[in-house]
Amino acid sequence: MMKIDLHVHSKFSKRPSQWILQKISCPESFTEPMLVYNTAKAKGMSLVTISDHNTIDGALEIAHLPDTYISEEITAYFPEDGCKVHVLAQNITEAHHNEIQKIRKNIFDLVAYLNAENILNIIAHPLYAVNDRLTINHFEQMLLLFKNFELNGARNDKQNQIVSQVLKQLTPMDIERLSNIYDYQPLFDTPWKKNLTGGSDDHSGLNIARTCTAVDNATNLDDFMAGILNGKSRAVSDPSTPQTMAHNLYGIAYQFYSNRFNLGRHTGKDQLLKFLDQSLMPVSNVDDGLISKFYTFFSKRKNRQETTQFVSIKDLIRRETERLFAENPDLMNIARVQSNKIRLGSSLEKQEQHREKLWFDFVNQLSNKVLSHTGDHLLGQACGANLFNIFQTIGSVGGLYSLLAPYFLAFVHFAKDNEINAAVLNRFTGYKNGIQAPKSRVKLGHFTDTFYDVNGVAQTLQQQVQAALKNDKHLTIITCDAQTGRTGNGVKNFTPIGVYEIPEYTEQKMYYPPFLEMLDYCYHQGFTHIHSATPGPIGLAALAISKILKLPLSSTYHTQFPQYAQYLTGDDFIEGLTWKFMIWYYDQMDQIYVSSQNSFDELTERGIKAEKIRIMPRGINTEIFHPSKRCDTLTSNFGVNEDALKFLYVGRVSREKNLPLLVDAFKTLYATNDKVHLTVVGDGPYADEMKGMLKNYPVTFTGYLSGEPLCRVYASADIFVFPSTTDTFGNVVLEAQASGLPVIVSDLGGPCENMLDRKTGIIIKSDDSTALLSAMQEFVIAPGLCAQMSRWAREYMENRSFENAFIQSWEFYKEMEPPVSMEEFLKAV
């Protein structure tokens, strides 16, 4: 058997297609031709060739060595629209190359020449849109133009699978149909029989021969080429991932700076420099000190005194890498390796995979540390309303973006051609089997920062997980929590990289998510939709991931953050600034789910298009919250007077819930009637102050309750009071009515839309203590009103089960166009 990597680049490939390399004026490869030769031979390649873009200089540089021949990768174009494609020409001469350069602008002229000269030609990465102009029409013409198709080692392996599947099922009728459509006859025999080859498409020297072509029973180049033409070749590949591509981009950029600053003159004595040498230089005979000067350039301001409190991104990266090495012995051990020379007898493939993973872990940990520091600084400035420093910090984050850009670019490239892939699958395999490419079954990644908390949103999400498991829906809650070991049963918990405690709400924490880990997880999980339940740091991660992976994005608007900001700061300007951010964030969504018409109107008045917004059905577990749970728990466990009219509040004990209004109203009510009692269930920043103000009144504070104790307290009370004006929904209002309690709610926000005024309760004017007092007095004066509304409240909730509401809302996701399910379709055909 002979093996050759038919698609490798050297330093003579000059013009990069990736914007990140163009930005720094970097060629797309710095690999020395001799390194290509040595590495390929060390990895078992029988012959070595170099296929640079539109040049044979790299191949000529090693042409005097044994077991070599000349090739190139030709950039050609479809003349009608400029769609760019790449063609590999194998075993050519300098005269061939010169002629190719004259005619390559027209792919039809090029193919005619190559076939006339009996030059083995291969269409490279046929489903990769080089300049984003590729359509199914171009692919169909490729089927007429080319006999040989490449399975590319640097691209998404799903593309390779689709190419293989399509070519395997081609028939003479397919070719005849296409020949009639495009008025073109193939220039070779049996055009429905295609041959497959493999090439690594390596640009950095890090993945040479990771993918190659094998031909059995071949002993020389002529045998090998004949084997390809006779259908005896096969691609041997270790599939690439976004991590592979990103590692290559880092390697190319690093090699560029090494070359630019002539760093080979310096001896590396820094542990970080040695680690970078080991991670980003090709496995070869490399001088250990190649990047000393680069690091000197990178850290030349090391001893400069900072003039501002905020550390620059460059200095922060330098500082955090030093700390990371001090904390991570594994990275230190890599840095201590004396060289990265080829070690014969060991698995170079495993070495490369290890370096790829190690580099991902290093960049991930470094970016996490930098992001955590930046997040603390940004939120600290926001809470202090230091606007100039906010904008300064946001601008500095561009450095962090540059650090992570190769990974962003890699994931984008691996996700960007789903549409053309789906079209090809459907046209060339589906119609023969009488099936259409199925829409992906909805597989939802639901991002939230409040899953393990004790609020209504968290409880709703927890119920959704159970409903999804019960009804076979693919829902995964993605969250961050400081307590590890909470992943499983529909939940993926990431350990946060940092946490910010809001000064006014010390128990309310903002977790910083490990973005690269989340992105990698979502890519491998194959989510079809992303949903965000928060505009916070985790919601921003959801937004970025959906854009990178090109997935439809939805969000739930369930918290009135601008109003919260006003309560926290007392500053209308901060409230307005928060609104600007909120509207920007929600305007990025494909769909927005709200819980009430009030929220719908609020968002449309602020400029969100009405067609984006859907009012989401909401329900409650009407079996758990039930009047049958009524008992003496308030009397026996909390000392409530059995004969008193029992008012109940459940929720966060904080000012933005308008609890000072309730304090004033209850004090006045008790002054006129001592047979009333208030029970407050929950906790929060206003709890101690509220207890102090009501310490001489018949008020019970139970603290946080859940499960059966909470259900019994609900059912054992008489009237539910909820004066909040900042709730978009108010889940507790449903729980109370399901338990048989009439409710008193404000006319501002979502709760008033989830009850029937004067039937299941009373709606009062917002922020009006007199109105609240009047409603409470009405129940005292007319005892029969409570019993009557209690029955109506329960009847109103009978048809609002949580499971039915969940199934209805799940259908909304299908309205957003998901990608075609490649895996399911390939199985189907």
C-alpha positions in Angstrom: 0.0 0.0 0.0 1.1 3.5 -0.8 0.0 6.7 1.1 0.3 10.3 0.0 -1.0 13.5 1.4 -2.2 15.1 -1.8 -3.0 18.5 -0.3 -0.3 20.3 1.7 0.8 23.9 1.7 4.2 25.5 2.3 5.4 29.1 2.9 5.0 29.7 -0.9 1.2 29.9 -0.4 1.0 33.6 0.1 -2.6 34.9 0.1 -4.7 33.9 3.1 -8.5 33.5 2.8 -9.1 34.0 6.5 -9.7 37.6 7.5 -7.8 37.2 10.7 -4.6 36.5 8.8 -5.3 39.2 6.3 -5.7 41.7 9.2 -2.1 41.2 10.3 -0.7 41.0 6.8 0.2 37.4 7.4 0.7 34.8 4.6 -1.4 31.7 5.0 1.6 29.4 5.6 5.1 29.6 7.0 5.9 25.9 6.7 9.3 25.3 5.1 9.2 22.8 2.2 11.8 20.7 4.0 9.6 20.5 7.1 6.7 19.2 4.9 9.0 16.6 3.4 10.5 15.4 6.7 7.2 15.3 8.6 5.3 13.5 5.8 8.0 10.9 5.5 8.2 10.5 9.3 4.5 9.9 9.3 4.7 7.1 6.8 3.9 8.8 3.5 5.3 6.9 0.5 5.8 10.0 -1.6 5.7 13.7 -0.9 4.2 16.6 -2.9 3.3 20.2 -2.1 0.2 21.8 -3.5 0.6 25.5 -3.0 -1.9 28.1 -4.3 -1.1 28.9 -7.9 2.6 28.2 -7.5 5.0 25.3 -7.7 7.9 26.9 -5.9 7.4 24.9 -2.8 7.3 21.6 -4.7 10.4 22.6 -6.8 12.4 23.3 -3.6 12.2 19.6 -2.6 12.1 18.2 -6.2 15.7 17.1 -5.9 14.8 14.7 -3.0 13.8 11.1 -3.5 10.1 10.2 -3.4 8.8 13.7 -4.5 6.8 15.1 -7.4 5.2 18.5 -8.4 1.7 19.5 -7.8 -0.3 22.7 -7.1 -3.7 23.9 -5.9 -5.3 26.0 -8.7 -7.8 28.8 -8.0 -10.4 28.7 -10.7 -13.7 30.5 -11.3 -17.1 29.8 -12.8 -17.2 32.5 -15.4 -20.9 33.4 -15.0 -20.7 34.6 -11.4 -17.1 34.4 -10.2 -17.7 31.5 -7.8 -14.3 30.5 -6.7 -13.2 26.8 -6.5 -9.9 25.0 -5.9 -8.6 22.3 -8.1 -5.6 20.0 -7.3 -3.4 19.2 -10.3 -1.1 16.2 -9.6 2.3 15.3 -11.1 2.7 18.3 -13.4 5.7 20.0 -15.0 6.8 23.7 -15.0 5.4 24.0 -18.6 2.0 22.7 -17.3 2.1 25.2 -14.5 2.8 28.1 -16.8 -0.1 27.2 -19.1 -2.5 26.6 -16.1 -1.9 30.2 -14.9 -3.0 31.6 -18.3 -6.4 29.8 -18.3 -7.3 29.2 -14.7 -9.8 32.1 -14.6 -12.3 29.9 -16.5 -12.9 26.5 -14.9 -14.2 25.0 -18.1 -11.1 26.0 -20.0 -8.9 24.7 -17.2 -10.6 21.3 -17.0 -10.4 20.9 -20.8 -6.7 21.5 -20.6 -6.0 19.2 -17.7 -7.9 16.3 -19.3 -6.2 16.9 -22.7 -2.8 16.7 -21.0 -3.8 13.6 -18.9 -3.1 15.5 -15.7 -4.9 13.9 -12.7 -7.1 16.6 -11.4 -9.2 16.7 -8.2 -11.9 19.1 -7.1 -10.8 20.1 -3.5 -13.3 20.5 -0.7 -16.3 20.6 -3.1 -18.9 21.7 -0.6 -16.9 24.4 1.0 -17.9 27.9 -0.3 -14.5 29.5 -0.8 -15.9 33.0 -1.5 -19.4 32.4 -0.3 -20.9 32.1 -3.8 -21.2 28.4 -4.0 -24.7 27.1 -4.9 -26.2 23.7 -5.7 -25.9 24.6 -9.4 -22.1 24.9 -9.1 -22.0 21.6 -7.3 -24.0 19.9 -10.1 -21.6 21.3 -12.7 -18.7 19.9 -10.7 -20.2 16.4 -11.1 -19.9 16.9 -14.9 -16.5 18.5 -14.8 -14.6 16.2 -12.4 -13.9 12.5 -12.0 -12.1 12.8 -8.7 -13.4 14.4 -5.5 -11.4 15.3 -2.3 -12.4 14.5 1.2 -10.7 17.4 2.9 -9.0 17.0 6.2 -9.3 20.6 7.3 -13.1 21.0 6.8 -16.2 19.9 8.6 -16.3 16.1 8.3 -20.1 16.3 7.7 -19.3 17.8 4.3 -17.1 14.8 3.6 -19.9 12.4 4.6 -22.3 14.2 2.3 -19.9 14.1 -0.6 -19.3 10.4 -0.2 -23.0 9.7 0.1 -24.0 11.7 -3.0 -21.2 10.2 -5.2 -22.0 6.7 -4.1 -25.6 7.0 -5.3 -25.0 8.7 -8.7 -26.4 7.0 -11.8 -26.1 7.4 -15.5 -29.5 9.0 -15.5 -28.3 11.7 -13.1 -25.4 12.6 -15.4 -27.7 12.6 -18.4 -30.1 14.9 -16.6 -27.4 17.3 -15.6 -25.8 17.3 -19.1 -29.1 18.4 -20.5 -29.6 21.1 -17.9 -26.1 22.6 -18.3 -25.4 21.7 -21.9 -22.1 20.1 -21.1 -20.7 16.6 -21.7 -18.1 15.1 -19.3 -14.7 14.6 -20.8 -14.1 11.2 -19.3 -15.7 7.7 -19.3 -18.4 6.5 -16.9 -18.8 10.0 -15.3 -21.3 8.6 -12.7 -18.5 6.7 -11.2 -16.4 9.0 -9.0 -13.1 8.5 -7.2 -12.3 9.7 -3.7 -9.0 11.1 -2.4 -7.8 12.6 0.9 -5.6 15.5 1.7 -4.9 17.3 5.0 -5.0 20.9 3.5 -2.4 21.7 6.1 -1.1 25.3 6.3 0.7 25.4 9.6 2.8 22.2 9.6 0.7 21.0 12.6 -1.5 18.5 10.7 0.6 17.2 7.8 -0.6 13.8 6.7 -3.5 13.8 9.2 -5.6 13.0 6.2 -4.1 11.3 3.1 -4.9 9.0 0.1 -4.1 5.3 0.2 -3.9 2.9 -2.8 -3.4 -0.8 -2.2 -0.9 -2.8 -4.3 0.8 0.3 -5.7 4.6 0.4 -5.8 5.4 3.6 -7.7 3.8 7.0 -8.6 2.3 5.7 -11.9 0.6 2.8 -10.0 -0.7 5.2 -7.5 -2.2 7.6 -10.0 -3.7 4.7 -12.0 -5.1 3.4 -8.8 -7.0 6.7 -8.2 -8.3 6.7 -11.8 -9.5 3.1 -11.5 -11.4 3.7 -8.3 -9.0 1.9 -6.0 -8.1 4.9 -3.8 -9.5 5.7 -0.4 -9.2 8.6 2.0 -7.6 7.8 5.4 -8.5 10.5 7.9 -8.5 11.7 11.4 -11.5 14.1 11.1 -10.9 17.8 11.8 -12.8 19.8 14.4 -13.1 23.6 15.0 -10.4 23.1 17.6 -8.1 21.8 14.9 -8.7 24.7 12.6 -8.2 27.3 15.3 -5.0 25.6 16.4 -3.7 25.9 12.8 -4.6 29.6 12.7 -2.8 30.3 16.0 0.2 28.4 14.6 0.3 30.4 11.4 0.0 33.7 13.2 2.7 32.7 15.7 5.1 31.5 13.0 4.5 34.8 11.2 5.6 36.9 14.2 8.5 34.6 14.7 9.7 35.1 11.2 8.9 38.8 11.1 11.0 39.6 14.2 13.9 37.2 13.3 13.4 35.5 16.7 15.7 32.6 15.9 18.6 34.6 17.1 17.3 34.5 20.7 17.5 31.8 23.3 14.3 31.1 25.1 14.5 31.0 28.9 11.0 31.9 29.7 8.6 29.0 30.6 5.7 30.5 28.7 7.9 31.0 25.6 8.9 27.3 25.7 5.2 26.3 26.1 4.2 28.4 23.1 7.1 26.8 21.1 5.9 23.4 22.0 2.3 24.2 21.2 2.4 26.2 18.0 5.5 25.2 16.1 5.4 22.1 13.9 6.9 19.0 15.3 10.5 19.2 13.9 14.1 20.1 14.7 13.3 23.6 16.0 15.4 25.9 18.1 13.9 26.2 21.5 14.2 29.9 21.7 12.3 31.0 18.6 10.0 33.5 20.3 12.0 35.2 22.9 11.9 38.5 21.0 8.2 38.2 20.4 7.6 37.8 24.1 9.9 40.7 24.8 7.8 42.8 22.4 4.7 41.4 23.9 5.7 42.3 27.5 8.0 45.3 27.0 5.7 47.4 29.2 6.0 44.9 32.1 7.7 47.3 34.5 5.8 50.4 33.4 3.6 51.9 36.2 -0.1 51.8 35.4 -1.7 55.2 35.2 -5.3 53.9 35.6 -6.9 51.4 37.9 -7.9 49.3 34.9 -5.1 47.1 33.7 -4.7 47.0 29.9 -5.6 43.8 28.1 -2.1 43.2 27.0 -0.6 43.6 30.5 -3.5 41.6 31.9 -2.8 38.7 29.5 0.9 38.8 30.4 0.1 38.8 34.1 -2.5 36.1 33.9 -0.3 33.7 31.9 2.3 33.9 34.5 -0.3 33.2 37.2 -1.7 30.4 35.1 1.6 28.7 34.8 2.2 29.0 38.5 -1.2 27.4 39.2 -1.1 24.6 36.6 1.8 22.1 36.8 0.7 20.3 33.6 1.3 23.4 31.6 4.6 24.0 33.3 5.7 20.4 32.5 5.0 21.0 28.8 7.1 24.2 28.9 10.0 22.3 30.4 10.3 19.9 27.4 13.6 20.6 25.9 12.6 20.4 22.2 9.8 19.4 20.0 11.8 17.3 17.6 10.3 14.4 15.8 10.4 11.4 18.0 10.6 8.3 15.8 8.8 5.3 17.2 6.1 7.4 18.9 2.7 8.3 17.5 2.9 11.8 15.9 -0.8 11.8 15.4 -1.4 11.4 19.1 1.3 14.1 19.8 -0.6 16.5 17.5 -4.0 15.7 19.0 -2.6 16.3 22.5 -1.1 19.6 21.5 -4.4 20.7 19.9 -6.3 19.9 23.1 -3.6 21.4 25.4 -3.7 24.6 23.4 -7.5 24.8 23.6 -7.3 24.3 27.4 -4.6 27.0 27.7 -6.5 29.6 25.7 -9.7 28.7 27.5 -8.2 29.2 30.9 -6.4 32.4 30.0 -9.4 34.0 28.4 -11.5 33.0 31.4 -9.2 34.8 33.7 -9.0 37.9 31.6 -12.8 37.9 31.1 -13.5 37.5 34.8 -11.3 40.5 35.6 -12.8 42.6 32.8 -16.3 41.7 33.9 -15.7 42.7 37.5 -14.3 46.0 36.3 -17.1 46.7 33.9 -19.9 45.9 36.3 -18.3 47.8 39.1 -18.1 50.9 36.9 -21.7 50.3 35.8 -23.0 50.1 39.4 -21.0 53.3 40.2 -22.3 55.0 37.0 -18.8 55.8 35.9 -19.7 56.0 32.2 -16.3 57.1 30.9 -14.6 54.1 32.4 -17.4 51.8 31.2 -16.7 52.8 27.6 -12.9 52.6 28.2 -13.3 49.0 29.5 -15.6 48.0 26.6 -13.0 49.3 24.1 -10.2 47.3 25.8 -12.2 44.1 25.5 -11.2 44.2 21.8 -7.9 42.7 22.9 -9.7 39.7 24.4 -11.7 39.3 21.1 -8.4 39.2 19.2 -7.1 36.5 21.5 -10.2 34.3 20.9 -10.8 35.3 17.2 -9.2 32.1 15.7 -11.7 29.9 17.6 -14.7 32.2 16.6 -13.6 32.0 13.0 -13.1 28.2 13.2 -16.6 27.5 14.6 -18.1 29.9 12.0 -16.4 28.1 9.2 -17.6 24.7 10.4 -21.2 25.9 10.6 -21.4 28.2 7.6 -22.3 25.8 4.7 -25.3 24.0 6.3 -27.7 25.4 3.6 -25.8 24.2 0.6 -25.1 20.8 2.3 -28.8 20.4 3.0 -29.7 21.3 -0.6 -27.2 18.7 -2.0 -28.4 16.0 0.3 -32.0 16.5 -0.6 -31.5 16.7 -4.3 -29.1 13.8 -4.8 -30.2 11.3 -2.2 -33.6 12.2 -1.0 -35.6 12.2 -4.2 -34.4 8.7 -5.1 -35.7 7.3 -1.9 -39.0 9.2 -2.0 -38.1 11.3 1.1 -37.4 14.9 1.7 -34.6 16.1 4.0 -36.4 16.2 7.3 -36.3 19.3 9.4 -34.3 18.7 12.5 -36.2 17.6 15.5 -36.1 20.6 17.8 -33.0 20.3 20.1 -33.0 23.3 22.3 -30.2 24.7 24.3 -31.8 27.0 27.0 -29.4 29.4 28.6 -30.3 30.8 32.1 -28.6 32.3 35.1 -31.3 31.5 37.5 -31.9 27.7 37.5 -30.9 26.8 41.1 -32.3 30.0 42.7 -35.5 30.2 44.7 -37.5 32.5 42.4 -40.5 31.8 40.1 -38.4 31.7 37.0 -36.1 29.1 38.4 -39.0 27.0 39.5 -40.6 27.2 36.1 -37.4 26.1 34.4 -37.1 23.2 36.7 -40.6 22.1 35.9 -39.9 22.5 32.2 -37.0 20.0 32.4 -39.3 17.5 34.0 -42.0 18.1 31.4 -39.5 17.8 28.6 -38.2 14.4 29.9 -41.8 13.2 30.3 -42.8 14.2 26.8 -39.6 13.2 25.0 -38.5 16.8 24.1 -34.9 17.6 23.6 -34.4 20.4 26.1 -31.0 21.1 27.8 -30.8 23.8 30.4 -27.4 25.5 30.2 -26.4 27.4 33.2 -23.6 28.4 35.6 -23.5 27.6 39.3 -20.7 27.7 41.8 -21.7 24.2 43.1 -20.3 21.5 40.8 -21.8 18.1 40.2 -25.2 19.5 39.2 -25.1 18.4 35.6 -27.5 15.7 34.3 -31.2 15.0 33.6 -31.6 17.7 31.1 -29.2 20.2 32.8 -25.6 21.2 31.8 -24.0 23.2 34.5 -20.7 25.0 33.9 -18.5 26.1 36.7 -18.4 29.9 36.5 -15.1 31.6 35.8 -16.0 34.4 38.2 -18.8 35.9 40.1 -19.9 39.5 40.7 -22.1 40.4 43.7 -24.3 43.4 43.3 -23.7 45.6 46.3 -27.3 46.4 46.9 -28.3 42.7 46.6 -25.5 40.7 48.1 -27.4 37.5 47.7 -28.0 38.2 44.0 -24.9 37.1 42.0 -23.9 37.4 38.4 -21.9 34.4 37.2 -19.4 34.8 34.3 -19.7 31.8 31.9 -16.7 29.9 30.4 -17.5 31.0 26.9 -15.2 28.8 24.9 -16.3 25.7 26.8 -20.0 26.6 26.2 -19.4 27.2 22.5 -17.5 23.8 22.1 -20.3 22.0 24.0 -23.1 23.5 21.9 -21.3 22.6 18.7 -20.8 19.0 19.7 -24.3 18.7 21.1 -25.8 19.7 17.7 -28.5 22.0 19.0 -30.9 23.3 16.4 -32.2 26.2 18.5 -30.7 28.5 21.2 -32.9 30.2 23.8 -31.9 32.8 26.3 -33.8 33.4 29.5 -31.5 36.3 30.5 -29.8 39.4 29.0 -27.0 39.0 31.6 -23.5 37.5 30.9 -24.9 34.0 30.2 -27.5 35.5 27.8 -24.7 37.4 26.0 -22.9 34.0 25.7 -26.1 32.5 24.2 -26.3 35.4 21.7 -22.7 35.0 20.6 -23.0 31.2 20.3 -26.2 31.4 18.2 -24.5 33.9 15.8 -21.3 31.8 15.5 -23.1 28.5 14.9 -25.8 30.2 12.8 -28.7 28.9 14.9 -32.1 30.5 15.3 -32.3 32.4 18.6 -35.2 33.2 20.9 -35.5 34.7 24.3 -37.9 35.1 27.2 -38.6 38.6 28.5 -39.5 37.8 32.1 -37.7 40.4 34.3 -38.1 44.2 34.1 -34.4 45.0 34.6 -34.7 48.7 33.8 -37.3 49.1 36.6 -35.0 47.1 38.9 -32.2 49.5 38.0 -34.3 52.5 38.9 -35.1 50.9 42.3 -31.5 50.2 43.0 -30.0 53.5 42.0 -32.9 55.9 42.1 -31.5 57.4 38.9 -33.8 57.7 35.9 -30.7 58.1 33.6 -29.5 54.6 34.6 -32.9 53.3 34.0 -32.9 54.8 30.5 -29.4 53.4 29.8 -30.5 49.9 30.9 -33.5 50.2 28.6 -31.1 51.0 25.7 -29.2 47.8 26.4 -32.3 45.7 26.8 -33.8 46.9 23.5 -30.5 46.3 21.7 -30.3 42.8 23.2 -33.9 41.7 22.5 -33.7 43.2 19.0 -31.1 40.5 18.2 -33.6 37.7 18.7 -35.6 35.9 16.0 -38.5 35.5 18.4 -39.2 37.0 21.9 -41.6 35.3 24.3 -43.5 37.4 26.8 -45.9 36.4 29.5 -48.4 39.1 29.1 -50.0 41.7 26.9 -48.5 44.3 29.2 -45.0 43.1 28.3 -45.9 42.9 24.7 -47.0 46.5 24.7 -44.0 47.6 26.7 -41.5 46.2 24.2 -43.3 47.4 21.1 -43.6 50.9 22.5 -39.8 50.8 23.0 -39.2 49.9 19.3 -39.2 46.1 19.1 -41.2 44.8 16.0 -44.5 43.3 17.0 -44.0 40.3 14.6 -41.1 39.2 16.7 -43.1 38.9 19.9 -45.2 36.0 21.0 -47.3 35.8 24.1 -46.3 32.5 25.7 -48.9 30.2 27.3 -48.1 29.7 31.0 -49.4 27.1 33.4 -49.1 25.7 36.9 -49.1 22.3 38.4 -52.7 22.2 39.4 -52.4 18.9 41.3 -49.6 20.2 43.6 -51.2 23.5 44.3 -54.7 22.6 45.3 -57.3 23.7 48.0 -57.3 20.1 49.4 -53.9 21.0 51.0 -55.7 23.3 53.5 -54.8 22.4 57.1 -53.8 24.0 60.4 -50.1 24.5 59.4 -50.3 28.3 59.9 -51.7 27.9 63.4 -49.7 24.9 64.6 -46.4 25.7 62.9 -46.4 29.5 62.8 -48.7 30.5 65.7 -51.2 32.3 63.5 -54.6 33.1 65.2 -57.0 30.5 63.9 -59.9 33.1 63.8 -57.9 35.7 61.9 -58.4 36.6 58.3 -55.1 35.4 56.8 -53.4 37.5 54.2 -50.4 35.9 52.4 -47.5 37.3 50.4 -45.1 34.8 48.6 -42.0 36.0 46.7 -38.8 38.0 47.0 -38.8 40.3 50.0 -37.5 43.4 48.3 -38.5 47.0 47.7 -39.1 46.6 44.0 -42.0 44.2 44.9 -43.7 47.3 46.4 -43.6 45.8 49.9 -43.4 49.2 51.7 -46.9 49.7 50.3 -48.1 46.5 51.9 -46.5 47.5 55.2 -48.4 50.8 55.3 -51.7 49.2 54.2 -51.5 46.4 56.8 -50.6 48.7 59.6 -53.7 50.8 58.8 -55.9 47.8 58.4 -54.9 46.3 61.8 -55.6 49.7 63.5 -59.3 49.2 62.5 -59.5 45.4 62.8 -57.4 43.2 65.0 -58.7 39.9 63.5 -56.2 40.0 60.6 -52.9 38.3 60.1 -50.2 38.7 57.4 -47.8 35.8 56.5 -44.7 36.6 54.4 -43.0 33.7 52.7 -39.6 34.3 51.2 -36.5 36.3 51.8 -34.5 39.2 50.4 -32.7 42.5 51.1 -35.8 44.2 52.5 -36.6 41.3 55.0 -34.9 42.7 58.1 -36.2 46.2 57.6 -39.7 44.9 57.0 -39.5 42.8 60.2 -38.5 45.8 62.2 -41.4 47.9 60.9 -43.9 45.2 61.6 -42.5 43.7 64.9 -45.5 44.8 66.9 -48.0 43.6 64.4 -49.5 40.1 63.8 -47.1 39.3 61.0 -45.3 36.0 60.5 -42.1 35.7 58.4 -41.5 32.0 57.4 -38.4 32.5 55.4 -38.1 30.5 52.1 -40.5 27.6 51.7 -40.9 25.0 48.9 -42.6 21.8 48.1 -45.4 20.5 50.4 -44.8 23.1 53.2 -45.3 25.9 50.6 -48.4 24.2 49.1 -50.0 23.8 52.6 -49.3 27.5 53.5 -50.9 28.6 50.2 -54.1 26.5 50.8 -54.3 27.5 54.5 -54.4 31.2 53.9 -57.4 33.3 52.8 -56.3 36.1 50.5 -53.1 36.5 48.4 -51.6 40.0 48.3 -49.1 40.9 45.5 -48.6 44.7 45.0 -45.6 44.4 42.7 -45.5 46.5 39.5 -42.2 45.0 38.1 -43.3 41.4 37.4 -43.8 40.4 33.8 -45.8 37.4 34.8 -46.0 36.6 38.5 -46.1 32.8 38.8 -47.1 33.0 42.5 -50.4 34.6 41.4 -51.2 31.4 39.5 -50.1 29.2 42.4 -52.3 31.1 44.8 -55.4 30.9 42.6 -54.8 27.2 42.0 -54.7 26.8 45.8 -58.1 28.5 46.0 -57.1 32.0 47.1 -58.5 35.2 45.7 -55.7 37.6 44.8 -55.1 41.3 45.1 -52.7 42.5 42.3 -51.5 45.8 40.7 -52.9 47.0 37.4 -49.3 47.3 36.1 -47.3 44.3 35.0 -48.3 40.7 34.1 -50.1 39.4 37.2 -53.3 41.4 36.4 -53.6 39.4 33.1 -53.5 36.1 34.9 -56.7 36.6 37.0 -60.2 37.8 36.5 -61.0 41.2 38.1 -63.8 41.1 40.6 -64.2 37.4 40.0 -60.9 35.6 41.1 -59.6 38.7 42.9 -59.3 42.5 42.8 -57.0 44.7 40.6 -55.9 47.8 42.3 -54.2 51.0 41.0 -50.5 50.6 41.0 -48.4 52.4 43.7 -51.5 53.4 45.6 -51.6 52.4 49.3 -55.1 53.7 49.6 -56.3 51.4 46.9 -54.5 48.4 48.4 -56.0 49.1 51.8 -59.4 49.4 50.3 -59.2 46.0 48.6 -58.0 44.3 51.8 -60.8 46.0 53.8 -63.3 44.7 51.3 -62.5 41.1 52.2 -62.7 42.0 55.9 -66.1 43.7 55.6 -67.6 41.0 53.3 -66.5 37.6 54.5 -68.6 35.8 51.9 -66.7 37.5 49.1 -63.6 35.5 50.0 -65.4 32.1 49.8 -67.0 33.0 46.5 -63.8 34.2 44.8 -62.0 31.2 46.2 -64.2 28.8 44.1 -63.9 30.9 41.0 -60.1 31.1 41.4 -59.8 27.3 41.4 -62.2 26.9 38.5 -60.2 29.5 36.5 -57.0 27.5 37.0 -58.4 24.0 36.2 -57.5 24.2 32.5 -54.1 25.9 33.0 -51.9 22.8 33.6 -48.2 23.4 33.3 -47.7 20.4 31.0 -50.2 21.6 28.4 -48.7 25.1 28.5 -45.2 23.6 28.0 -46.2 21.5 24.9 -48.0 24.5 23.4 -44.9 26.7 23.8 -42.6 24.0 22.4 -44.5 24.3 19.1 -43.3 28.0 18.8 -39.7 26.9 18.2 -40.7 25.0 15.1 -41.8 28.3 13.6 -38.1 29.4 13.5 -36.5 27.6 10.6 -34.1 25.0 11.9 -31.2 23.5 9.9 -31.7 20.1 8.2 -30.8 17.2 10.3 -27.8 15.7 8.5 -27.4 12.7 10.7 -31.1 11.7 10.5 -31.2 12.2 6.8 -28.0 10.1 6.1 -29.6 7.3 8.2 -32.8 7.6 6.3 -31.2 7.2 2.9 
